[in-house]
Amino acid sequence: MTSAVFAADVLTQGYDAFRTGAQRQEGVLNPSNVRPATFGKVATLPVDGAIHAQPLFAGALRRGANPPIDVLYLATGNNSVLAYDVTGGRDALLWAKRLSMAAGDTADIGILGTPVIDRGASTLYVVTGARSPAKGSFRLHALDLLDGSEKHGGPVEIEGGVVVDGQAIAFAPTGRRIAVQRAGLALAQGSVVVAFGGDYFEGWVFAFDARDLRKPPATFCTTCASRVQAISKVDYLSADCTFIGPAGGIWQSGRGPVVDEGGKVWFFTGNKAHIIREGCRIPQGRNACSQCTTPGGCVCKGVGREKVCRGPDTCIGNASADGRTVDTNDSLVGLDPLRGLALEGWFRPDNWNAEGMHGLEFNDLDLGGSGPLLIPGTSSLIGGGKDGVLYLLDASRNGQAMRLQEFDVAEPPAPPMQYYRHILGGPVLLARRGDADGSRLFIWRENDVLRSYRVTDRFLDCDAGPAGALACRAVAMGRERIDHHPGGVLAASVDGERDHTAIVWAHTSAVGNGPGRLMAFRALPVAGDPERLEELWNSETCPGDAIDTGSTFTAPTVANGRVYVATGDNRVDVFGLLPARNCEATPQPEGAVPLNNF
């Protein structure tokens, strides 16, 4: 059996169910020793494929009369899970399980979503995926932490469906309508919550009984109303002319759903691009996504390499005739596992169906490009997506969530790069309990620098600007700009309430499985330079620290004086303290990036 929860445990994506991204019990690493001369790569842990999931950590696991051990859990695109005994830097393989073959391209199949650990039940839950030319299939496993054996009735095939206006709609991924299980798994109210997005596929959520996976799961579909109630009357299931999607998928760049103190789950969804093939007919009508003034419709002439057109339902929120089901694409969605994943509340930005460069649907600027976090002790959610806008939302109300604040993290890049303002890594929060100066929120949007914001009494420090628009002040910024996808994927670490030990960790990688990079910043500026987030360390500074191949959306895992970084190169790179070495960082140029507030 296992011991009680260990302080430094990382049992879920984003460190906790609120997805704050903060390791609050890091008693070894701090700004004084995370320096090029004393910190660097100390080990590599081999695995059998690329890693897309955040490494998880369970400390001081007990094995009968044997001494307790610290264990790192890794999941790969080859549908394997490996457990490493990392006690005292031992780095010995404890067990490895190849769960199934990952047929298909492992860039979008295999294990993508971060598993979740129920430490009290000594169980790790993980979803494997496989795809044939005709069908996609997924299985939920429950593995024992100490030996990897299957338990709780697993594995089970993930199956189910919903009923809209009396019509049964099954979760049925195919070789053309591809489901992807990218979001981290969650535990809520005794259920294992599994979310799906995909290519030309609806968003789906399943809630399985954590103690008996064989029981039929509760299900939720984000855009199945469009399957039976398309306002344009286009048959979006016709393989000859049309296919639905992307349609309200839940991917969040790998972030898991938030689980609030009441056990409800909250997540962002993606866009709903209904696509029509060249030569097929678009119905008469006009909105931001489709323009046709000809009675009887217009023939799609095809645009782009794919030669397709957007259908008018892309910019329409369809609802079922009985009023029980509504499209929840480009939205914050809250579900209640205790009521069969009933819709608890939701919010959709006003510009979701707008024309111009800020229209979410028209420009593929889906809100679900990242996921929210919950400010501990409140009902406030913070997050944003590809539009580069951060939202502060109150999730305490039944029905539609209330928008408290929204603001652009930074100005859009200059043309022709103005659309590349995506928030993908998402925010992390360093909660400072009882500090009058407030907590700190960190975000690193692509084509921007690392920024921190003050959060006081659940609100961000903002002023009303022209026409009521908010101007939220970045209280400090880094000097370095990331000008590529995905920006910085962040984590924070601190030793309890000792704020001077706080560090922000950022992982980024070049597009197309290019080199990765890990960076460390002082989370709270020093008095002599209050607007600067000082870079302490960078994996490119010293020979031997480089990350050859990054893992695009994976946050670093900080635990017990080490930082574990997933890679696309069949290994995990491990960073920690070293004996003193002759390696010094190049000083950052002063004033390279001014402190701008937008």
N, C-alpha and C positions, 0 to 999 in steps of 0.2 A: 504494500500500500504506500501511498505518498503522504508527505507531511502536510501541515497547513500551508497556506499561501506564503510564499517567500517574498520579501519586500521588493526585490529587484525583478520579479517575474515580468515577462512580456508574453502574455497568453493570447493576444489577439492583435490584428492589424491596428496600428495607431496607438499601441500601448495600453489603451483602456477602452471600455465600451462607449465613452463619450468621444473617442477619436481625437483626444487632445494632442497626441504625438509626443508626450513628455514622459521621460523616465525620471521619476522624482526621488529615487533612492540610489543615485550614483555617487558612492562615497570615495571613489578613487580618482577619477578624471576631473580636472578643473583647469581654468585658464593658466595656472602657473606651470603645469606639467605637460599640457597639450601644446608642445612646441616642436619645431623640426629637430632639435638636438636630443629630445627625450621621448618622442612619440612617433610611431610608424608601424609598418606592416610587420607582424610577428608570426603569422602562420597563414596557410591556405588549407581549406578543407575540401577535398575532392568530392564531387557528386557526378551523376550520370547524365546531366543535361543542363540546359539553361534554367535559371531560376527567375521566376516572375513574382513569387510570393515573398513577403517579408519573413526573415528568419524569426522563430519564436524561441523563448528561453524559459525554462522552469528550473529554479534553483533549489538546492537541498532536498532533492527527491530521496525518499527512504526506500530501501530494498530489504525489508525484513531486518535481520541483525547486522547487515552490512553497513558501512559508513555511507552517509548521504552523498549524493552526487549532483552536480549541475549539468543540465542537458540542454543542448541546442537542437532544435527541430527544423529540418530543411525539406522543402517540397520542390520537385522539379517538373519541367515540361515533359519528361518521359514517364510521368505518372508514378514516380518513386517518392517515398518519404524516408529520410535518413535521420537517425538520432545520434548525435555526437556527445560523448562524455567530455565536457570541457572543464572539469574540476581542476582548478589550479593550473590551467594551461595544458592539461593532459591531452586533449584533442584526439581521443580514441573513439573509433566507430563503435557505438553501443549496439545498434541494429539498423538494418536497411530492408525495406519492403518495396518490391516492384509490384504495384497493385493491379495494373493491367497494361496492355499495349496502348500506346498513344498514336493510333493511326491518324494520319493527316500531318499538316504542317505544324510543328510544335511552337511556331510563333503565335498561334491562336487556338491551340488545343493542348491536351495534357492538363496538368495542374497549373492553373493561372491564379485563382483566387487564394489569398492567404488563409490557411486553416485557422481553426479556433480551438482552444484547449479549455476543457472543464477540469480544473485541477482536482476538485473534490471528488470527481468520478474517475480520476486518472485516465481521461479519454481525450484524444485528439480527433477532431472531425475534419474531414477533407473531401473535396469533390474531384474526381478524375473525369477526364473527357476523352472521347475518341470520335472519329468521323470517317465514314465511308463515302464514296461518291454520291450515295443516295440518302444517307441518314446520319444524324449526329446523336450520340448517346452519352449520358452522364450518370455516374454512380456516386452515392454518398457513403463514405466509410467512417467507422468509429474504431479507432486504433488505441490499444492500451499504451500508455506512456512508457512503460518499462520494457516491453518486448515487441510492440507493434502488432499484436494479435488482434483479430477482428472481434468486436463485441457489440452489444445492444442491437442485435439482429442485422448488423451490416455485413456486407455492403448491400445497398438497395438501388435499383434503377430509379432515376428521378422521372416520375410521370405524374400527370394530373391534367386538370383543365378547369375552365370556368364556363358558366352559362350566361349568355347575353340575349335578352328577349326570347328566351326559350330555346336558343340554339347553343348546343354544346361546342365549345372550342377547345381543342386539345393542345397541350404543349408538344409540338411536333416539329423539331428542327430537321431540316433536310440539307442536302448538298447545295441547294440554292438559297434557302433561307436559313442562315447559319447562326446558331446560338453560341454565345461565349460566356463562360462563367468567370468573370474578371474581378468582380467586387469581393472583398474579404468576407468570410463567413462571420456570423454573429450568433450569440446565445441570448435568448430573451424569453423569460417566463417559461422555462422548461423546454423551449423549442430551439432547434438548430435552424437558423434563417439563411437561406441560399438565394441569391439574386442573379439574374441573367440579363445580358444585353445581347447584341449580335448584329450581324450584317443582314439587313432586310428581314428583321425578326422583331417581334414585340418584346417589351420588357416583362419579365416574369419573376415572381417571388414565391418561394415555397417555405413552409414552416413544418419541420418534422419533429415528432416527439423524440426528445434527446435520449430517452431511456428505451425506446422501442421504435427503431427506424422503419419497421415493417408496417406501422399504422399509416393509413392514407394521409398525406400531408394537406394542410390548408394551402390554398393557392390564391394568387392575385395577378391580374394582367393589366398592364398600364394602358394599352391602346386597343384592346379587343373590341371596344365599341365601334371602331372603324371597320372591323371585319364584317359587321352586319348592318351598320347604319351610316354608311358613307353618304354624306349630303349630296355629293356630285352624282351618286348612283353608279359610279365606276366600280366594276368588279375587280377589287384589288387582289383577288386570289387567282385571276386569270393568268396562267403561265405564258399565254401567247402575247399579251400586251403589257401586263402590269405586275408589279410585285410591291408589297408593303415594306416600308422601312428604309433606313433605320427608324425604329418606331418606339420611342420612349424607353430605350434600353437603360439598364442600370449597370454602369461600368465604373464610373467615378475614378478613373485612373488607378483602380485597385483598392481604393479606400473602402472600408466596410461601412454598413449602415450604422448610424448612431442608435444606441439603445438608451432611452432616457430613464430617469429614476422610477417611473411607473411601468417600465418594461415595454414601452411602445418603441417601434423602430422608425427611423427617419432617413430618407435618402433623396438624392437628386436624380432626375431622369434626363435622358437625351432627347434629341429632336425626332420628328416624325416625317421623314421625307418620302412621300408616296411617289413612286417613280413609274413613268409610262415610257414604253419603248418607242423607238423611231417608227413612224408609219401608222401608229395607233392614234385613236381620236381622244382629244381632251374636251370635256364638256364646256359649253358656253358659261362664261362667268369671269370675274376679275377679282383677284386679291393680290397680296404681295408675292405669292408663289406661282400664280398662273393667270395669264391674260388671254382671253378668247372672246371676241365680240361677234363671231359668226354663229347665227342660229344653227343648231344641230351639232355644233362643236367644231374644233380645229384639229387638223392632222399634225401630230408631233413630227417636226422636221429633225429633231435630235440635236443635242449640243454636247460638246466635249468628246473625249475619246470614247465614252460609253454610248454616245448617241441616244440619250434619253431626255425626257422632260419631267419637270415636277408636275404632279397632279394638284388640283385645287384643294383637295382635302389636307394637304400638307399644312396649310395655314387656317384650318378650321378645327375647332375642338368638338369632335363628334360626341354625342350622348345617346344612350339607348332609349328606345321609345318608352320604357317603363320608368325611366329616370333613376334607375339603380346603378348604372354604370356610366362613367364619363372618361374620356381620354385624359390621361395625366402626363402627357409628354411635356418636356421642358419645364418641369415642376419640382418643387419640394413635395414629397409624399410622406405621410405618416400612417402606419398600419398598426393594428392592435392584435398581437398573436393570441390573446385570450378570447378574442371574438372572431376567430377564423380568418385573420388578416383583413378584418373590416377596415375600410378607409376612415382613419381617425381625423385627418386634416390635410390640407394641401395649400400650396401657394404657387402662382405662376407669374413671372415678371410681365409687366405691361407691354413690353416690346417683343414678346415672343413671336407675334405674327406681323411685325411691322415691316415696312419697306426700308430700303437704304442700308447703310453699312452696319446699323445696330439691330437689324431684324434677326432674331435668333434662328428661326426656322430657315429663312431664305439663305442665310450665310453659313449654315452648319455651325453656329456658335452655341452649341447645346449647353444648357446649364449643367447637365450631368457629366461634363468633362472632368469635374472633381466632385468632392463630397463635403458635407458640412461637419462641424464639430459642435459640441454642446458645452457652454460655459458651466462648469460645475456649480451646483447650488442654485441654478436658475433654470428657466425654460427657454433660454435664448440660444438659437443656433446661428453660427456664422459660417459662410462659405460662398463660393462663386465658381463660375465655369469659364467657358471659352470666350465670353464677352469681356472678361477682365474686370467684372464688377463684383464687389463683395456685398453680400446681403446680411443684415442682422434681422432675424425673424423670431417672433414669439410663437412658440409651439404649444402654449398652454390652452389655447382656445379650441373648442370643438368646431369642426368645419374648416373654413379657410384660415390659414395661419396669418398673423398680422405682421406686416413689414414695419420694422422699427427704424431701420437706416439702410441706405444703399449708397455706394460711391465707387467711382473708378479708382482702381489701385494706382494707375498712372495714365498719362496720355497715351493714346494709340501710337504705335511707331509711324514714321513718315511713309507715305505711299512709295512703292506698291506693297509695303509690308503691314498696312494698317489693320488687316484682319488677324495678324499673328500676335494677339494680346492675351493668349490663353492662360488661365489659371488651371494647372493640371496637378501639380503636387499638392495643392491645397494648403490651408493654414494650419499652424500648430500654436498651442497656447501654453505659456508659462504662467500658471496661476500663482499669484502671490497673496496668500491668505492674510487678510487684515492689514495689508500695506496700503496706506493712504495714497501712494503714488500709482496704485493700480497694477493689474496684471499686464502681461505683454503678449500681443499677438504677432506672429511672424508669417510673412508670405514672400514667395519669390516667383513672380510671374515671368513667363518667357518674355524676352526683349525688355528686361528691366533688371533692377538690382534687388538685393535682399532688403526688406523693409520691416520695421517693427512699429506697432501701434499700441497706444495706451488703452486699456479696457478698465473702466471704473463702473461699479454697480451695474454690470451687464451691458453698458453702452460703450461704444468706441468714442474716442475724443474727437469730435467733429464740430464744425461750425456750418451754419446755413450760408451758402453763397448766392450768386445771382440766380434769380427765378426759383429760389428755394432749394437749389441743388446743394448737396453736402460737399464740403471740402474737409476731408479727414487728414489730420496731420500725422505724417510719419515722424515719430519722435527720434528715430535714428535709422541710418541706412548704411549698407555696405558700399564698397567702392567698385566692385567688379560687376560687370553686366553679363548676363547670359542671353545671347542673341539667338538661341535655338530652342526647339522643343526638347524636353518638357519644362524648361526652367529649372528651379531647384526643388527637389523632393526633400522635405525637412523632417527633423526630429529635434527635440530639446532634452537636455539632461541637467540635473541639479541635485545636490545633496540636501534633501529635505527643505528646510526654510533658509538655508545658507545661500542667499541670492548671489553672493560673489563667486560661487562655484558654477554658476549656470553657463551652459554652452549651447549654441545652436549648431546643429550638424546639417550639412546640405550635400546631397548626392545628385549628380547630374550625369548625363551621357549624351554623346552625339547621336543624331538620328541615324537609324540603320545599323544598330549594334556596333556603334563606334566606341572609342575609348571612354571609360567612366572617370569620374573625379569625385573625391570626397573632400569637403572643406569643413573647417571648424571656426566658429566666430564667438567672441565674447558676447553673451546675450545682453548684458547691461553695460552700457558705455561707462568709461571712467570719467571722473569729474573734469579732467582737463580737456576732454574731447567728447562732449555729451551727445553729439549728433552722429557719431560714427560707430558702426558695428565693426569692431576690429577683427580682421582675419588673423587667427592664431596659427593655423596650420593648413596645408594643402597637400594632397597626395602627389602632386606633380613637382614638389619642391626638391625632394631627396631621391636619389637613385634607389630603386628597390621598392618604393611605395606605390608605384603606378598601378592603376586598375586597367588592365588591357581591354576588357570589354564590359561595358556597363549593363545594368538592368534598368530599363527605361523609367518605370514608375515606382521602384521599390525603395522605401525609406530605410535608412540605416537602423540597426538594432543595437542599442547601448545597454550593456549589462555587466556588472561586476568588473569594471575597469577595462572592458574591451568593447570595440565597435565592430559589428559583423555586417559586411556589405555583400549582398547578392550580386552575382555577375551573370553574363551570358556566355561565360567561358568555362562551364563545367566545374565551377568551384565557388567557394565563399572566401573572400579575402578578410582576414582578421587583423585589426589594428589595436595596439596597446602600448604600454610604456616599455621603453628600451633603455639599455645602458647609454650613457652620454656618447654622442657621436658628433663628428665634424660635419654638420650640415646646417646652414642658416638660410632663412627665408630672405628673398629679395624684398626690400622695403616697398610698401605700396606708395604710388605717387600721391602726394598730397593734393587734395582738391580735384581729383580725377572725376568725381561725380558730385555735383552740388546737391544739397538737401532741398529737393523740390517737393511741394505739397500740391496735390491735385484735388 
